[in-house]
Amino acid sequence: MSIDKRITEDLVSKGIGFVTTVPCKQLAGVIDEIDRHPEIKHVPSNKEDEGMGLCAGAWMGGMRPAIIMQNTALGVTLNTLATLTQFYRMPLPMLISYRGELREPVACQVEMALHTKALLAQMLIPTYHFHKQADVEELPMILDHAFMSNKPVAILTDANFWGGYGDQ
């Protein structure tokens, strides 16, 4: 089973029925799987903070939500994470492509990578970093933790997890 299908099946097995996504090259395979899955309502978002608002509505409507996004937009979500998701104790699994680490071909991605983990730590958001595909074995437990604790959790997936940066 492909890693994209495995992630999607883990989301479904944990009752996640609503997923919002923001386009990302590394996450494109997962986004395609989610879009095709009959048990998931997939609503693409223009911006990550908008997606978090959609997830809040889904949660209040009785669905288990998740968001798929890049770390480069984490900064625009901080207010929404604090004043909506955390204040109202809403669980939110965040599958995040972690751009800007070793072998990153785009220089501007590096700057946000320097701040990603520190920002998540400052927000007291549990953070898990997937470096290799075997790390996906932890995903079901991480999802359980988010919904048990009513907190957002961040799952950072770096380029090595997705197989590198292609031609480099």
Residue frames relative to the residue before (quaternion, step in Angstrom):
aa qw qx qy qz dx dy dz
M 1.0000 0.0000 0.0000 0.0000 0.00 0.00 0.00
S 0.4807 -0.6709 0.4811 0.2956 3.58 -0.93 0.88
I 0.6216 -0.5467 0.4063 0.3868 3.56 -1.22 0.49
D 0.6238 0.5440 -0.3413 0.4456 3.60 1.05 -0.72
K 0.6705 0.4804 -0.2858 0.4878 3.57 0.95 -0.89
R 0.6284 0.5426 -0.3361 0.4446 3.60 1.00 -0.81
I 0.6536 0.5011 -0.3135 0.4726 3.60 0.89 -0.90
T 0.6600 0.5084 -0.3070 0.4600 3.59 0.89 -0.92
E 0.6683 0.4933 -0.3021 0.4677 3.60 0.91 -0.88
D 0.6258 0.5220 -0.3391 0.4699 3.60 1.05 -0.68
L 0.6229 0.5289 -0.3398 0.4657 3.59 0.99 -0.78
V 0.6811 0.4870 -0.2839 0.4673 3.57 0.85 -0.98
S 0.6648 0.5184 -0.3158 0.4355 3.60 0.91 -0.88
K 0.7074 0.4156 -0.2511 0.5136 3.59 1.20 -0.46
G 0.6261 -0.6166 0.3096 0.3633 3.56 1.22 0.46
I 0.4257 0.6851 -0.4896 0.3313 3.59 1.19 0.25
G 0.0571 -0.8364 0.5443 -0.0306 3.53 -0.55 1.22
F 0.7342 0.3011 -0.1988 0.5752 3.58 1.32 -0.06
V 0.0628 0.7837 -0.6140 0.0701 3.58 -0.78 1.04
T 0.1125 -0.7506 0.6467 0.0752 3.50 -1.02 0.89
T 0.1215 -0.8055 0.5796 0.0197 3.54 -1.05 0.81
V 0.1986 -0.7046 0.6635 0.1546 3.49 -1.34 0.48
P 0.5766 -0.6329 0.3663 0.3644 3.64 -0.76 0.90
C 0.1243 0.7589 -0.6279 0.1196 3.53 -1.09 0.89
K 0.4926 -0.6825 0.4554 0.2902 3.56 -0.78 1.02
Q 0.6783 0.4946 -0.3034 0.4508 3.61 0.86 -0.90
L 0.7506 0.3967 -0.2036 0.4876 3.59 1.00 -0.79
A 0.3663 0.7809 -0.4562 0.2190 3.60 1.28 -0.02
G 0.6495 0.5264 -0.3246 0.4424 3.60 0.97 -0.76
V 0.6492 0.4911 -0.3090 0.4917 3.57 1.00 -0.83
I 0.6383 0.5279 -0.3274 0.4546 3.57 0.94 -0.87
D 0.6466 0.5101 -0.3196 0.4686 3.60 0.96 -0.81
E 0.6502 0.5114 -0.3152 0.4652 3.61 0.95 -0.85
I 0.6572 0.5061 -0.3066 0.4668 3.56 0.94 -0.90
D 0.6484 0.5345 -0.3165 0.4401 3.56 0.95 -0.88
R 0.7180 0.4412 -0.2452 0.4793 3.59 1.07 -0.70
H 0.5935 0.6152 -0.3700 0.3640 3.59 1.15 -0.43
P 0.4266 -0.7498 0.4448 0.2409 3.61 -0.64 1.08
E 0.6894 0.4878 -0.2913 0.4493 3.62 1.14 -0.46
I 0.6818 0.4434 -0.2814 0.5093 3.58 1.28 -0.02
K 0.2779 -0.6973 0.6379 0.1721 3.53 -1.00 0.95
H 0.0912 -0.8109 0.5780 0.0028 3.58 -0.48 1.25
V 0.0081 0.7834 -0.6198 0.0461 3.55 -0.75 1.12
P 0.2929 -0.7615 0.5508 0.1761 3.61 -0.38 1.17
S 0.2274 -0.7677 0.5880 0.1150 3.55 -1.16 0.72
N 0.4828 -0.6419 0.5099 0.3080 3.53 -1.24 0.44
K 0.7928 0.0836 -0.0051 0.6036 3.56 1.09 -0.79
E 0.6170 -0.5948 0.3832 0.3444 3.55 -1.16 0.68
D 0.6649 0.4868 -0.3312 0.4595 3.62 0.91 -0.75
E 0.5942 0.5376 -0.3502 0.4851 3.58 1.14 -0.60
G 0.6421 0.5295 -0.3105 0.4592 3.57 1.00 -0.83
M 0.6404 0.5153 -0.3266 0.4665 3.57 1.02 -0.73
G 0.6148 0.5291 -0.3387 0.4769 3.57 1.11 -0.65
L 0.6340 0.5126 -0.3230 0.4806 3.58 1.03 -0.77
C 0.6426 0.5141 -0.3178 0.4709 3.59 1.01 -0.79
A 0.6204 0.5319 -0.3428 0.4634 3.60 1.03 -0.73
G 0.6532 0.5060 -0.3109 0.4696 3.58 0.95 -0.83
A 0.6394 0.5155 -0.3233 0.4700 3.57 1.00 -0.81
W 0.6511 0.5147 -0.3121 0.4624 3.60 0.95 -0.89
M 0.6791 0.4766 -0.2899 0.4771 3.59 0.90 -0.88
G 0.6768 0.4706 -0.2762 0.4941 3.57 1.22 -0.49
G 0.6434 -0.5834 0.3024 0.3926 3.56 1.26 0.24
M 0.5937 0.5545 -0.3780 0.4440 3.60 1.22 0.24
R 0.4108 -0.6564 0.5653 0.2842 3.54 -1.25 0.47
P 0.1569 -0.8308 0.5303 0.0619 3.61 -0.58 1.14
A 0.0372 -0.7395 0.6667 0.0856 3.51 -1.45 0.12
I 0.2076 -0.7525 0.6093 0.1392 3.54 -1.27 0.45
I 0.1731 -0.7510 0.6314 0.0862 3.53 -1.16 0.77
M 0.1493 0.8071 -0.5349 0.2005 3.55 -0.59 1.22
Q 0.4927 -0.6108 0.5192 0.3387 3.57 -1.38 -0.04
N 0.5587 -0.6005 0.4510 0.3520 3.56 -1.17 0.53
T 0.5723 0.6236 -0.3891 0.3637 3.61 1.08 -0.53
A 0.7171 0.4018 -0.2559 0.5087 3.60 1.18 -0.35
L 0.3248 0.7681 -0.5015 0.2303 3.59 1.21 0.20
G 0.6136 0.5913 -0.3450 0.3935 3.57 0.97 -0.81
V 0.6966 0.4701 -0.2886 0.4588 3.60 0.94 -0.79
T 0.6694 0.5119 -0.3070 0.4423 3.60 1.22 -0.24
L 0.4584 0.7376 -0.4328 0.2419 3.60 1.18 -0.37
N 0.6671 0.4888 -0.3156 0.4653 3.59 0.86 -0.85
T 0.6604 0.4993 -0.3065 0.4696 3.58 0.93 -0.85
L 0.6348 0.5272 -0.3331 0.4562 3.59 0.96 -0.78
A 0.7184 0.4523 -0.2575 0.4616 3.58 0.88 -0.94
T 0.8035 0.3584 -0.1750 0.4420 3.58 0.66 -1.09
L 0.7322 0.3450 -0.2324 0.5393 3.59 1.21 -0.26
T 0.7696 0.3916 -0.2188 0.4545 3.56 0.39 -1.23
Q 0.7493 0.3858 -0.2327 0.4854 3.59 0.70 -1.00
F 0.6450 0.5363 -0.3412 0.4242 3.60 0.87 -0.85
Y 0.7639 0.3459 -0.1856 0.5123 3.57 0.95 -0.87
R 0.4250 -0.7474 0.4297 0.2758 3.59 1.33 0.35
M 0.2979 0.7541 -0.5164 0.2756 3.51 0.79 1.10
P 0.3771 -0.7103 0.5369 0.2549 3.59 -0.80 0.90
L 0.0743 0.7973 -0.5957 0.0624 3.55 -0.99 0.79
P 0.1873 -0.7563 0.6172 0.1091 3.59 -0.32 1.18
M 0.0986 -0.7854 0.6108 0.0189 3.56 -0.88 1.03
L 0.1420 -0.7594 0.6318 0.0638 3.57 -0.52 1.20
I 0.0239 -0.8475 0.5236 -0.0837 3.53 -0.34 1.31
S 0.3152 -0.6991 0.6014 0.2241 3.58 -0.83 0.95
Y 0.2540 -0.7903 0.5503 0.0900 3.53 -0.76 1.17
R 0.0650 -0.8216 0.5654 -0.0321 3.52 0.03 1.38
G 0.7141 0.4999 -0.3326 0.3600 3.53 -1.28 0.45
E 0.5524 0.6016 -0.4120 0.4039 3.59 1.20 0.15
L 0.8142 -0.2415 0.1794 0.4966 3.57 -1.27 -0.30
R 0.8242 0.1917 -0.2053 0.4918 3.54 -1.09 0.92
E 0.3679 0.7188 -0.5084 0.2993 3.65 1.18 0.23
P 0.3019 -0.7893 0.5068 0.1706 3.62 -0.72 1.00
V 0.7050 0.4265 -0.2532 0.5069 3.62 1.20 -0.32
A 0.4147 -0.7698 0.4299 0.2248 3.57 -0.32 1.29
C 0.6721 0.5138 -0.3277 0.4206 3.62 0.87 -0.82
Q 0.5688 0.5914 -0.3917 0.4162 3.63 1.18 -0.35
V 0.5847 0.6179 -0.3642 0.3790 3.58 1.12 -0.66
E 0.6329 0.5716 -0.3506 0.3870 3.61 0.89 -0.84
M 0.7047 0.4359 -0.2899 0.4790 3.62 0.83 -0.84
A 0.5795 0.5776 -0.3796 0.4318 3.59 1.09 -0.59
L 0.6215 0.5566 -0.3383 0.4353 3.58 1.08 -0.70
H 0.7615 0.3829 -0.1890 0.4877 3.59 1.13 -0.61
T 0.4812 0.7266 -0.4182 0.2561 3.59 1.16 -0.53
K 0.7391 0.4203 -0.2528 0.4617 3.59 0.58 -1.10
A 0.6354 0.5265 -0.3342 0.4555 3.59 1.02 -0.74
L 0.6498 0.5079 -0.3204 0.4660 3.60 0.96 -0.81
L 0.6592 0.4951 -0.3110 0.4729 3.58 0.93 -0.86
A 0.6434 0.5115 -0.3180 0.4724 3.59 1.01 -0.78
Q 0.6463 0.5186 -0.3177 0.4609 3.60 0.97 -0.84
M 0.6890 0.4568 -0.2625 0.4977 3.58 1.13 -0.70
L 0.3847 -0.7446 0.4505 0.3075 3.60 1.35 -0.05
I 0.3720 0.7058 -0.4988 0.3386 3.54 1.03 0.90
P 0.4274 -0.6893 0.5139 0.2794 3.59 -0.66 1.04
T 0.0873 -0.8157 0.5716 -0.0163 3.55 -0.86 1.04
Y 0.0916 -0.7736 0.6270 0.0045 3.53 -0.94 1.02
H 0.1900 -0.7984 0.5673 0.0684 3.57 -0.89 0.97
F 0.1716 -0.7838 0.5931 0.0661 3.57 -0.61 1.17
H 0.1330 -0.8023 0.5810 0.0332 3.57 -0.60 1.23
K 0.7944 0.1455 -0.0595 0.5867 3.58 1.03 -0.77
Q 0.6496 -0.5730 0.3305 0.3748 3.56 -1.09 0.67
A 0.5710 0.5864 -0.3879 0.4237 3.61 1.11 -0.47
D 0.5545 0.6230 -0.3865 0.3937 3.61 1.18 -0.47
V 0.5408 0.6383 -0.3978 0.3767 3.60 1.19 -0.46
E 0.4923 0.6581 -0.4284 0.3755 3.61 1.22 -0.30
E 0.6626 0.5166 -0.2988 0.4525 3.60 1.15 -0.58
L 0.4803 0.7194 -0.4242 0.2681 3.60 1.16 -0.45
P 0.6646 0.4961 -0.3480 0.4371 3.68 0.74 -0.79
M 0.6591 0.4974 -0.3136 0.4688 3.61 1.01 -0.77
I 0.6298 0.5253 -0.3328 0.4654 3.57 1.04 -0.74
L 0.6464 0.5089 -0.3164 0.4724 3.59 0.96 -0.82
D 0.6248 0.5239 -0.3324 0.4740 3.60 0.97 -0.83
H 0.6534 0.5305 -0.3120 0.4408 3.58 0.94 -0.92
A 0.6410 0.5321 -0.3296 0.4442 3.60 0.93 -0.86
F 0.7419 0.4148 -0.2395 0.4691 3.57 0.81 -0.96
M 0.6020 0.5381 -0.3582 0.4687 3.61 1.16 -0.48
S 0.7704 0.3793 -0.1856 0.4777 3.56 0.89 -0.96
N 0.3147 -0.7605 0.5009 0.2678 3.61 1.27 -0.28
K 0.5279 0.5983 -0.4157 0.4364 3.55 0.89 1.04
P 0.5097 -0.5829 0.5066 0.3792 3.55 -1.21 0.32
V 0.0747 -0.7536 0.6489 0.0738 3.55 -1.24 0.53
A 0.2670 -0.7577 0.5777 0.1442 3.55 -1.11 0.74
I 0.0973 -0.7524 0.6503 0.0397 3.52 -0.97 0.96
L 0.1503 -0.8053 0.5715 0.0468 3.55 -0.31 1.30
T 0.0709 -0.7890 0.6102 0.0137 3.57 -0.81 1.02
D 0.2062 -0.8178 0.5268 0.1053 3.55 -0.42 1.20
A 0.7408 -0.4261 0.2863 0.4333 3.56 -1.32 0.14
N 0.6103 0.5487 -0.3612 0.4427 3.61 1.02 -0.67
F 0.6123 0.5518 -0.3414 0.4517 3.59 1.03 -0.77
W 0.7442 0.4008 -0.2066 0.4929 3.58 0.96 -0.90
G 0.6427 -0.5559 0.3234 0.4162 3.60 1.23 0.02
G 0.6892 -0.4905 0.2835 0.4517 3.60 1.15 0.41
Y 0.6027 -0.5769 0.4290 0.3463 3.53 -1.33 -0.27
G 0.6775 -0.5194 0.3026 0.4239 3.58 1.08 0.59
D 0.8858 -0.0200 0.0348 0.4624 3.54 -0.75 -1.11
Q 0.5261 0.6575 -0.4207 0.3373 3.59 1.16 -0.17
